[in-house]
Amino acid sequence: MEAMSNGYIPAEERVDQLANTNELAQILNVTTRTIGNLVQKRRIPVLKVGSLNRFNVQRVLESLEKKEAK
C-alpha cells in the first residue's frame, strides 16, 4: 500500500483493513473533527478498542453510500 505524496490513501487500497481516525479522515478526504462528528451522530460504524476508535473502511463506505441514497 502506497500513500500518494499528498497523504491521500485511495479507499480501494484500504477497504479490508481497520483504520484509525486519522487514516479514515485521509481516506475520506475530511478532517478528523468530521469523523468525530459522524461517530457522535452515529452516521458511521465504529469499533471501540479500549478507548480508541477503529473503523472498518468497507463498512464505513457502505454506510455513507446508504445514507447518501436516502
PDB file of N, CA, C and O in Angstrom:
ATOM      1  N   MET A   1       0.845  -1.175   0.000  1.00  0.00           N
ATOM      2  CA  MET A   1       0.000   0.000   0.000  1.00  0.00           C
ATOM      3  C   MET A   1       0.884   1.230   0.000  1.00  0.00           C
ATOM      4  O   MET A   1       1.722   1.408   0.884  1.00  0.00           O
ATOM      5  N   GLU A   2       0.693   2.069  -0.990  1.00  0.00           N
ATOM      6  CA  GLU A   2       1.467   3.290  -1.064  1.00  0.00           C
ATOM      7  C   GLU A   2       0.533   4.478  -0.956  1.00  0.00           C
ATOM      8  O   GLU A   2      -0.479   4.544  -1.654  1.00  0.00           O
ATOM      9  N   ALA A   3       0.867   5.415  -0.082  1.00  0.00           N
ATOM     10  CA  ALA A   3       0.104   6.641   0.006  1.00  0.00           C
ATOM     11  C   ALA A   3       0.626   7.601  -1.044  1.00  0.00           C
ATOM     12  O   ALA A   3       1.825   7.640  -1.321  1.00  0.00           O
ATOM     13  N   MET A   4      -0.259   8.359  -1.617  1.00  0.00           N
ATOM     14  CA  MET A   4       0.178   9.357  -2.579  1.00  0.00           C
ATOM     15  C   MET A   4       0.941  10.448  -1.834  1.00  0.00           C
ATOM     16  O   MET A   4       0.863  10.530  -0.608  1.00  0.00           O
ATOM     17  N   SER A   5       1.664  11.271  -2.548  1.00  0.00           N
ATOM     18  CA  SER A   5       2.518  12.272  -1.909  1.00  0.00           C
ATOM     19  C   SER A   5       1.739  13.267  -1.053  1.00  0.00           C
ATOM     20  O   SER A   5       2.304  13.851  -0.128  1.00  0.00           O
ATOM     21  N   ASN A   6       0.460  13.471  -1.339  1.00  0.00           N
ATOM     22  CA  ASN A   6      -0.335  14.402  -0.540  1.00  0.00           C
ATOM     23  C   ASN A   6      -0.949  13.747   0.696  1.00  0.00           C
ATOM     24  O   ASN A   6      -1.708  14.395   1.417  1.00  0.00           O
ATOM     25  N   GLY A   7      -0.640  12.490   0.953  1.00  0.00           N
ATOM     26  CA  GLY A   7      -1.157  11.787   2.127  1.00  0.00           C
ATOM     27  C   GLY A   7      -2.478  11.086   1.889  1.00  0.00           C
ATOM     28  O   GLY A   7      -2.951  10.358   2.762  1.00  0.00           O
ATOM     29  N   TYR A   8      -3.082  11.286   0.737  1.00  0.00           N
ATOM     30  CA  TYR A   8      -4.357  10.647   0.410  1.00  0.00           C
ATOM     31  C   TYR A   8      -4.137   9.173   0.106  1.00  0.00           C
ATOM     32  O   TYR A   8      -3.267   8.817  -0.690  1.00  0.00           O
ATOM     33  N   ILE A   9      -4.929   8.321   0.741  1.00  0.00           N
ATOM     34  CA  ILE A   9      -4.848   6.879   0.516  1.00  0.00           C
ATOM     35  C   ILE A   9      -6.134   6.454  -0.172  1.00  0.00           C
ATOM     36  O   ILE A   9      -7.206   6.544   0.426  1.00  0.00           O
ATOM     37  N   PRO A  10      -6.053   5.993  -1.413  1.00  0.00           N
ATOM     38  CA  PRO A  10      -7.275   5.594  -2.125  1.00  0.00           C
ATOM     39  C   PRO A  10      -8.057   4.542  -1.340  1.00  0.00           C
ATOM     40  O   PRO A  10      -7.479   3.594  -0.808  1.00  0.00           O
ATOM     41  N   ALA A  11      -9.371   4.720  -1.275  1.00  0.00           N
ATOM     42  CA  ALA A  11     -10.224   3.830  -0.490  1.00  0.00           C
ATOM     43  C   ALA A  11     -10.110   2.389  -0.943  1.00  0.00           C
ATOM     44  O   ALA A  11     -10.144   1.479  -0.114  1.00  0.00           O
ATOM     45  N   GLU A  12      -9.976   2.164  -2.238  1.00  0.00           N
ATOM     46  CA  GLU A  12      -9.911   0.782  -2.719  1.00  0.00           C
ATOM     47  C   GLU A  12      -8.685   0.043  -2.210  1.00  0.00           C
ATOM     48  O   GLU A  12      -8.647  -1.187  -2.253  1.00  0.00           O
ATOM     49  N   GLU A  13      -7.685   0.764  -1.731  1.00  0.00           N
ATOM     50  CA  GLU A  13      -6.496   0.133  -1.163  1.00  0.00           C
ATOM     51  C   GLU A  13      -6.668  -0.173   0.317  1.00  0.00           C
ATOM     52  O   GLU A  13      -5.844  -0.883   0.893  1.00  0.00           O
ATOM     53  N   ARG A  14      -7.733   0.350   0.957  1.00  0.00           N
ATOM     54  CA  ARG A  14      -7.884   0.213   2.397  1.00  0.00           C
ATOM     55  C   ARG A  14      -9.141  -0.505   2.832  1.00  0.00           C
ATOM     56  O   ARG A  14      -9.371  -0.618   4.036  1.00  0.00           O
ATOM     57  N   VAL A  15      -9.971  -0.997   1.924  1.00  0.00           N
ATOM     58  CA  VAL A  15     -11.302  -1.470   2.289  1.00  0.00           C
ATOM     59  C   VAL A  15     -11.321  -2.674   3.209  1.00  0.00           C
ATOM     60  O   VAL A  15     -12.296  -2.849   3.940  1.00  0.00           O
ATOM     61  N   ASP A  16     -10.304  -3.508   3.211  1.00  0.00           N
ATOM     62  CA  ASP A  16     -10.323  -4.698   4.048  1.00  0.00           C
ATOM     63  C   ASP A  16      -9.589  -4.510   5.369  1.00  0.00           C
ATOM     64  O   ASP A  16      -9.351  -5.484   6.083  1.00  0.00           O
ATOM     65  N   GLN A  17      -9.238  -3.312   5.695  1.00  0.00           N
ATOM     66  CA  GLN A  17      -8.434  -3.062   6.877  1.00  0.00           C
ATOM     67  C   GLN A  17      -9.189  -2.203   7.879  1.00  0.00           C
ATOM     68  O   GLN A  17     -10.172  -1.541   7.548  1.00  0.00           O
ATOM     69  N   LEU A  18      -8.698  -2.234   9.114  1.00  0.00           N
ATOM     70  CA  LEU A  18      -9.208  -1.320  10.123  1.00  0.00           C
ATOM     71  C   LEU A  18      -8.362  -0.054  10.068  1.00  0.00           C
ATOM     72  O   LEU A  18      -7.142  -0.111   9.920  1.00  0.00           O
ATOM     73  N   ALA A  19      -9.018   1.065  10.186  1.00  0.00           N
ATOM     74  CA  ALA A  19      -8.326   2.350  10.139  1.00  0.00           C
ATOM     75  C   ALA A  19      -8.586   3.097  11.433  1.00  0.00           C
ATOM     76  O   ALA A  19      -9.636   2.940  12.056  1.00  0.00           O
ATOM     77  N   ASN A  20      -7.619   3.910  11.830  1.00  0.00           N
ATOM     78  CA  ASN A  20      -7.860   4.791  12.960  1.00  0.00           C
ATOM     79  C   ASN A  20      -8.495   6.080  12.440  1.00  0.00           C
ATOM     80  O   ASN A  20      -8.733   6.214  11.240  1.00  0.00           O
ATOM     81  N   THR A  21      -8.766   7.014  13.324  1.00  0.00           N
ATOM     82  CA  THR A  21      -9.456   8.245  12.930  1.00  0.00           C
ATOM     83  C   THR A  21      -8.668   9.031  11.897  1.00  0.00           C
ATOM     84  O   THR A  21      -9.244   9.517  10.924  1.00  0.00           O
ATOM     85  N   ASN A  22      -7.366   9.165  12.087  1.00  0.00           N
ATOM     86  CA  ASN A  22      -6.541   9.920  11.140  1.00  0.00           C
ATOM     87  C   ASN A  22      -6.532   9.264   9.766  1.00  0.00           C
ATOM     88  O   ASN A  22      -6.645   9.942   8.745  1.00  0.00           O
ATOM     89  N   GLU A  23      -6.399   7.955   9.746  1.00  0.00           N
ATOM     90  CA  GLU A  23      -6.369   7.234   8.470  1.00  0.00           C
ATOM     91  C   GLU A  23      -7.709   7.343   7.743  1.00  0.00           C
ATOM     92  O   GLU A  23      -7.744   7.558   6.531  1.00  0.00           O
ATOM     93  N   LEU A  24      -8.816   7.195   8.487  1.00  0.00           N
ATOM     94  CA  LEU A  24     -10.129   7.298   7.865  1.00  0.00           C
ATOM     95  C   LEU A  24     -10.352   8.705   7.318  1.00  0.00           C
ATOM     96  O   LEU A  24     -10.925   8.867   6.241  1.00  0.00           O
ATOM     97  N   ALA A  25      -9.912   9.702   8.037  1.00  0.00           N
ATOM     98  CA  ALA A  25     -10.032  11.082   7.567  1.00  0.00           C
ATOM     99  C   ALA A  25      -9.282  11.264   6.247  1.00  0.00           C
ATOM    100  O   ALA A  25      -9.778  11.929   5.338  1.00  0.00           O
ATOM    101  N   GLN A  26      -8.100  10.681   6.141  1.00  0.00           N
ATOM    102  CA  GLN A  26      -7.341  10.766   4.889  1.00  0.00           C
ATOM    103  C   GLN A  26      -8.063  10.047   3.760  1.00  0.00           C
ATOM    104  O   GLN A  26      -8.131  10.557   2.642  1.00  0.00           O
ATOM    105  N   ILE A  27      -8.599   8.876   4.041  1.00  0.00           N
ATOM    106  CA  ILE A  27      -9.287   8.092   3.021  1.00  0.00           C
ATOM    107  C   ILE A  27     -10.507   8.853   2.493  1.00  0.00           C
ATOM    108  O   ILE A  27     -10.758   8.879   1.289  1.00  0.00           O
ATOM    109  N   LEU A  28     -11.256   9.468   3.401  1.00  0.00           N
ATOM    110  CA  LEU A  28     -12.475  10.182   3.019  1.00  0.00           C
ATOM    111  C   LEU A  28     -12.217  11.632   2.623  1.00  0.00           C
ATOM    112  O   LEU A  28     -13.120  12.335   2.169  1.00  0.00           O
ATOM    113  N   ASN A  29     -10.984  12.066   2.801  1.00  0.00           N
ATOM    114  CA  ASN A  29     -10.596  13.438   2.478  1.00  0.00           C
ATOM    115  C   ASN A  29     -11.421  14.455   3.273  1.00  0.00           C
ATOM    116  O   ASN A  29     -11.935  15.431   2.727  1.00  0.00           O
ATOM    117  N   VAL A  30     -11.529  14.195   4.578  1.00  0.00           N
ATOM    118  CA  VAL A  30     -12.214  15.093   5.512  1.00  0.00           C
ATOM    119  C   VAL A  30     -11.314  15.278   6.730  1.00  0.00           C
ATOM    120  O   VAL A  30     -10.258  14.651   6.822  1.00  0.00           O
ATOM    121  N   THR A  31     -11.718  16.122   7.652  1.00  0.00           N
ATOM    122  CA  THR A  31     -10.932  16.339   8.862  1.00  0.00           C
ATOM    123  C   THR A  31     -11.268  15.279   9.917  1.00  0.00           C
ATOM    124  O   THR A  31     -12.302  14.614   9.844  1.00  0.00           O
ATOM    125  N   THR A  32     -10.382  15.140  10.885  1.00  0.00           N
ATOM    126  CA  THR A  32     -10.646  14.215  11.989  1.00  0.00           C
ATOM    127  C   THR A  32     -11.859  14.687  12.796  1.00  0.00           C
ATOM    128  O   THR A  32     -12.572  13.874  13.384  1.00  0.00           O
ATOM    129  N   ARG A  33     -12.084  15.978  12.821  1.00  0.00           N
ATOM    130  CA  ARG A  33     -13.256  16.508  13.519  1.00  0.00           C
ATOM    131  C   ARG A  33     -14.545  16.025  12.846  1.00  0.00           C
ATOM    132  O   ARG A  33     -15.518  15.692  13.522  1.00  0.00           O
ATOM    133  N   THR A  34     -14.543  15.991  11.518  1.00  0.00           N
ATOM    134  CA  THR A  34     -15.699  15.480  10.782  1.00  0.00           C
ATOM    135  C   THR A  34     -15.946  14.016  11.120  1.00  0.00           C
ATOM    136  O   THR A  34     -17.093  13.601  11.289  1.00  0.00           O
ATOM    137  N   ILE A  35     -14.878  13.236  11.218  1.00  0.00           N
ATOM    138  CA  ILE A  35     -15.025  11.821  11.598  1.00  0.00           C
ATOM    139  C   ILE A  35     -15.655  11.736  12.983  1.00  0.00           C
ATOM    140  O   ILE A  35     -16.578  10.950  13.196  1.00  0.00           O
ATOM    141  N   GLY A  36     -15.170  12.529  13.916  1.00  0.00           N
ATOM    142  CA  GLY A  36     -15.734  12.545  15.264  1.00  0.00           C
ATOM    143  C   GLY A  36     -17.208  12.901  15.261  1.00  0.00           C
ATOM    144  O   GLY A  36     -18.000  12.304  15.990  1.00  0.00           O
ATOM    145  N   ASN A  37     -17.578  13.880  14.437  1.00  0.00           N
ATOM    146  CA  ASN A  37     -18.989  14.268  14.333  1.00  0.00           C
ATOM    147  C   ASN A  37     -19.844  13.135  13.759  1.00  0.00           C
ATOM    148  O   ASN A  37     -20.952  12.885  14.233  1.00  0.00           O
ATOM    149  N   LEU A  38     -19.324  12.457  12.738  1.00  0.00           N
ATOM    150  CA  LEU A  38     -20.058  11.339  12.142  1.00  0.00           C
ATOM    151  C   LEU A  38     -20.247  10.204  13.147  1.00  0.00           C
ATOM    152  O   LEU A  38     -21.299   9.566  13.177  1.00  0.00           O
ATOM    153  N   VAL A  39     -19.234   9.957  13.964  1.00  0.00           N
ATOM    154  CA  VAL A  39     -19.334   8.920  15.009  1.00  0.00           C
ATOM    155  C   VAL A  39     -20.377   9.332  16.035  1.00  0.00           C
ATOM    156  O   VAL A  39     -21.243   8.539  16.407  1.00  0.00           O
ATOM    157  N   GLN A  40     -20.290  10.574  16.489  1.00  0.00           N
ATOM    158  CA  GLN A  40     -21.205  11.060  17.517  1.00  0.00           C
ATOM    159  C   GLN A  40     -22.659  11.013  17.040  1.00  0.00           C
ATOM    160  O   GLN A  40     -23.561  10.711  17.821  1.00  0.00           O
ATOM    161  N   LYS A  41     -22.885  11.313  15.753  1.00  0.00           N
ATOM    162  CA  LYS A  41     -24.230  11.283  15.187  1.00  0.00           C
ATOM    163  C   LYS A  41     -24.647   9.889  14.734  1.00  0.00           C
ATOM    164  O   LYS A  41     -25.743   9.700  14.205  1.00  0.00           O
ATOM    165  N   ARG A  42     -23.752   8.904  14.948  1.00  0.00           N
ATOM    166  CA  ARG A  42     -23.999   7.506  14.572  1.00  0.00           C
ATOM    167  C   ARG A  42     -24.267   7.345  13.078  1.00  0.00           C
ATOM    168  O   ARG A  42     -25.095   6.531  12.670  1.00  0.00           O
ATOM    169  N   ARG A  43     -23.557   8.128  12.270  1.00  0.00           N
ATOM    170  CA  ARG A  43     -23.701   8.042  10.810  1.00  0.00           C
ATOM    171  C   ARG A  43     -22.749   7.016  10.216  1.00  0.00           C
ATOM    172  O   ARG A  43     -22.964   6.547   9.098  1.00  0.00           O
ATOM    173  N   ILE A  44     -21.678   6.656  10.967  1.00  0.00           N
ATOM    174  CA  ILE A  44     -20.738   5.641  10.508  1.00  0.00           C
ATOM    175  C   ILE A  44     -20.491   4.647  11.637  1.00  0.00           C
ATOM    176  O   ILE A  44     -20.513   5.021  12.810  1.00  0.00           O
ATOM    177  N   PRO A  45     -20.256   3.380  11.291  1.00  0.00           N
ATOM    178  CA  PRO A  45     -19.990   2.361  12.326  1.00  0.00           C
ATOM    179  C   PRO A  45     -18.574   2.503  12.873  1.00  0.00           C
ATOM    180  O   PRO A  45     -17.635   2.820  12.143  1.00  0.00           O
ATOM    181  N   VAL A  46     -18.448   2.264  14.156  1.00  0.00           N
ATOM    182  CA  VAL A  46     -17.150   2.379  14.822  1.00  0.00           C
ATOM    183  C   VAL A  46     -16.931   1.175  15.727  1.00  0.00           C
ATOM    184  O   VAL A  46     -17.872   0.674  16.341  1.00  0.00           O
ATOM    185  N   LEU A  47     -15.701   0.717  15.807  1.00  0.00           N
ATOM    186  CA  LEU A  47     -15.314  -0.339  16.737  1.00  0.00           C
ATOM    187  C   LEU A  47     -14.503   0.314  17.848  1.00  0.00           C
ATOM    188  O   LEU A  47     -13.526   1.013  17.578  1.00  0.00           O
ATOM    189  N   LYS A  48     -14.901   0.090  19.087  1.00  0.00           N
ATOM    190  CA  LYS A  48     -14.137   0.621  20.213  1.00  0.00           C
ATOM    191  C   LYS A  48     -13.119  -0.433  20.644  1.00  0.00           C
ATOM    192  O   LYS A  48     -13.478  -1.572  20.942  1.00  0.00           O
ATOM    193  N   VAL A  49     -11.872  -0.048  20.671  1.00  0.00           N
ATOM    194  CA  VAL A  49     -10.790  -0.909  21.152  1.00  0.00           C
ATOM    195  C   VAL A  49     -10.203  -0.187  22.356  1.00  0.00           C
ATOM    196  O   VAL A  49      -9.352   0.693  22.225  1.00  0.00           O
ATOM    197  N   GLY A  50     -10.680  -0.583  23.535  1.00  0.00           N
ATOM    198  CA  GLY A  50     -10.334   0.185  24.725  1.00  0.00           C
ATOM    199  C   GLY A  50     -10.959   1.567  24.585  1.00  0.00           C
ATOM    200  O   GLY A  50     -12.174   1.691  24.430  1.00  0.00           O
ATOM    201  N   SER A  51     -10.137   2.593  24.637  1.00  0.00           N
ATOM    202  CA  SER A  51     -10.645   3.956  24.469  1.00  0.00           C
ATOM    203  C   SER A  51     -10.428   4.476  23.057  1.00  0.00           C
ATOM    204  O   SER A  51     -10.695   5.645  22.778  1.00  0.00           O
ATOM    205  N   LEU A  52      -9.944   3.614  22.158  1.00  0.00           N
ATOM    206  CA  LEU A  52      -9.622   4.025  20.795  1.00  0.00           C
ATOM    207  C   LEU A  52     -10.730   3.646  19.816  1.00  0.00           C
ATOM    208  O   LEU A  52     -11.393   2.622  19.984  1.00  0.00           O
ATOM    209  N   ASN A  53     -10.924   4.466  18.806  1.00  0.00           N
ATOM    210  CA  ASN A  53     -11.872   4.166  17.739  1.00  0.00           C
ATOM    211  C   ASN A  53     -11.144   3.527  16.569  1.00  0.00           C
ATOM    212  O   ASN A  53     -10.073   3.984  16.170  1.00  0.00           O
ATOM    213  N   ARG A  54     -11.722   2.479  16.026  1.00  0.00           N
ATOM    214  CA  ARG A  54     -11.214   1.838  14.818  1.00  0.00           C
ATOM    215  C   ARG A  54     -12.387   1.673  13.866  1.00  0.00           C
ATOM    216  O   ARG A  54     -13.525   1.469  14.290  1.00  0.00           O
ATOM    217  N   PHE A  55     -12.096   1.762  12.581  1.00  0.00           N
ATOM    218  CA  PHE A  55     -13.145   1.753  11.574  1.00  0.00           C
ATOM    219  C   PHE A  55     -12.854   0.708  10.512  1.00  0.00           C
ATOM    220  O   PHE A  55     -11.737   0.624  10.002  1.00  0.00           O
ATOM    221  N   ASN A  56     -13.869  -0.094  10.180  1.00  0.00           N
ATOM    222  CA  ASN A  56     -13.780  -0.990   9.046  1.00  0.00           C
ATOM    223  C   ASN A  56     -14.136  -0.133   7.828  1.00  0.00           C
ATOM    224  O   ASN A  56     -15.286   0.275   7.664  1.00  0.00           O
ATOM    225  N   VAL A  57     -13.159   0.131   6.992  1.00  0.00           N
ATOM    226  CA  VAL A  57     -13.332   1.072   5.889  1.00  0.00           C
ATOM    227  C   VAL A  57     -14.469   0.635   4.968  1.00  0.00           C
ATOM    228  O   VAL A  57     -15.265   1.466   4.531  1.00  0.00           O
ATOM    229  N   GLN A  58     -14.551  -0.653   4.672  1.00  0.00           N
ATOM    230  CA  GLN A  58     -15.620  -1.167   3.807  1.00  0.00           C
ATOM    231  C   GLN A  58     -16.995  -0.811   4.379  1.00  0.00           C
ATOM    232  O   GLN A  58     -17.858  -0.309   3.659  1.00  0.00           O
ATOM    233  N   ARG A  59     -17.191  -1.067   5.647  1.00  0.00           N
ATOM    234  CA  ARG A  59     -18.491  -0.787   6.280  1.00  0.00           C
ATOM    235  C   ARG A  59     -18.791   0.702   6.337  1.00  0.00           C
ATOM    236  O   ARG A  59     -19.938   1.111   6.160  1.00  0.00           O
ATOM    237  N   VAL A  60     -17.768   1.515   6.584  1.00  0.00           N
ATOM    238  CA  VAL A  60     -17.966   2.967   6.611  1.00  0.00           C
ATOM    239  C   VAL A  60     -18.414   3.452   5.236  1.00  0.00           C
ATOM    240  O   VAL A  60     -19.366   4.226   5.129  1.00  0.00           O
ATOM    241  N   LEU A  61     -17.734   3.002   4.188  1.00  0.00           N
ATOM    242  CA  LEU A  61     -18.095   3.419   2.828  1.00  0.00           C
ATOM    243  C   LEU A  61     -19.516   2.982   2.480  1.00  0.00           C
ATOM    244  O   LEU A  61     -20.274   3.749   1.886  1.00  0.00           O
ATOM    245  N   GLU A  62     -19.879   1.754   2.850  1.00  0.00           N
ATOM    246  CA  GLU A  62     -21.228   1.256   2.588  1.00  0.00           C
ATOM    247  C   GLU A  62     -22.255   2.075   3.348  1.00  0.00           C
ATOM    248  O   GLU A  62     -23.308   2.410   2.806  1.00  0.00           O
ATOM    249  N   SER A  63     -21.961   2.398   4.591  1.00  0.00           N
ATOM    250  CA  SER A  63     -22.869   3.169   5.426  1.00  0.00           C
ATOM    251  C   SER A  63     -23.098   4.559   4.838  1.00  0.00           C
ATOM    252  O   SER A  63     -24.231   5.036   4.786  1.00  0.00           O
ATOM    253  N   LEU A  64     -22.034   5.199   4.401  1.00  0.00           N
ATOM    254  CA  LEU A  64     -22.161   6.537   3.821  1.00  0.00           C
ATOM    255  C   LEU A  64     -22.921   6.501   2.499  1.00  0.00           C
ATOM    256  O   LEU A  64     -23.682   7.421   2.199  1.00  0.00           O
ATOM    257  N   GLU A  65     -22.724   5.454   1.712  1.00  0.00           N
ATOM    258  CA  GLU A  65     -23.446   5.318   0.445  1.00  0.00           C
ATOM    259  C   GLU A  65     -24.950   5.135   0.705  1.00  0.00           C
ATOM    260  O   GLU A  65     -25.777   5.718   0.005  1.00  0.00           O
ATOM    261  N   LYS A  66     -25.295   4.330   1.703  1.00  0.00           N
ATOM    262  CA  LYS A  66     -26.711   4.108   2.033  1.00  0.00           C
ATOM    263  C   LYS A  66     -27.360   5.400   2.508  1.00  0.00           C
ATOM    264  O   LYS A  66     -28.480   5.719   2.110  1.00  0.00           O
ATOM    265  N   LYS A  67     -26.660   6.141   3.355  1.00  0.00           N
ATOM    266  CA  LYS A  67     -27.222   7.386   3.884  1.00  0.00           C
ATOM    267  C   LYS A  67     -27.351   8.437   2.788  1.00  0.00           C
ATOM    268  O   LYS A  67     -28.266   9.260   2.814  1.00  0.00           O
ATOM    269  N   GLU A  68     -26.427   8.405   1.818  1.00  0.00           N
ATOM    270  CA  GLU A  68     -26.463   9.351   0.703  1.00  0.00           C
ATOM    271  C   GLU A  68     -27.646   9.056  -0.225  1.00  0.00           C
ATOM    272  O   GLU A  68     -28.216   9.968  -0.825  1.00  0.00           O
ATOM    273  N   ALA A  69     -28.007   7.775  -0.336  1.00  0.00           N
ATOM    274  CA  ALA A  69     -29.083   7.367  -1.236  1.00  0.00           C
ATOM    275  C   ALA A  69     -30.462   7.744  -0.701  1.00  0.00           C
ATOM    276  O   ALA A  69     -31.424   7.798  -1.468  1.00  0.00           O
ATOM    277  N   LYS A  70     -30.574   8.004   0.596  1.00  0.00           N
ATOM    278  CA  LYS A  70     -31.881   8.331   1.200  1.00  0.00           C
ATOM    279  C   LYS A  70     -32.358   9.710   0.802  1.00  0.00           C
ATOM    280  O   LYS A  70     -33.434  10.136   1.221  1.00  0.00           O
TER     281      LYS A  70
END
